[in-house]
Amino acid sequence: MIIEQVREQIPSATGPVVKILKQGNGYKVIVIGLKKGTVLKEHKTVIPATLIVTEGSVLYKEHKRSVDLMRDTDFEIPINCCTVCWPLRIVFAF
């Protein structure tokens, strides 16, 4: 029950709560829980990635653009692009 674990840890977390949901040959699904006021610090991916917001909303920023991502939104994250995420409300993302 990985998603439940993340949900339970968010209220007392001082930063993002990140857990691997599933991993296989050439892929990984992670769950990220963020409460308002925390930041998923600047990072970049070297493999194709999709951000799926399942609850709450998040402000996604990269080099020259910002995108408000709401619940039930999916978003393709560019390879080798530095990104930062700020939750606007409690967020669960895959």
VENNORMO-V529547 format. One line per field, one symbol per residue. ss: DSSP state (H for helix, E for strand, C for the rest). phi: phi as a letter, one per 30 degrees, with the letter a starting at -180 (. if undefined). burial: # if it has 16 or more other C-alpha atoms within 10 Angstrom, else .. Layout:
ss: ???
phi: ???
burial: ???
This chain:
ss: CHHHHHHHHHCCCCCCEEEEEEEECCEEEEEEEECCCCEEEEECCCCCEEEEEEECCEEEEECCEEEEECCCEEEEECCCCCEEEEECCCEEEC
phi: .dddddeddeecdcadcbbddabbdiaacccbcbcejcbdeeabccbebbcbccaiabccbbebbbbdcceiccbdcddhcdbbbcdcbebbbb
burial: ..#..##..#.....####..........######..###........#.###.########......##......##....############
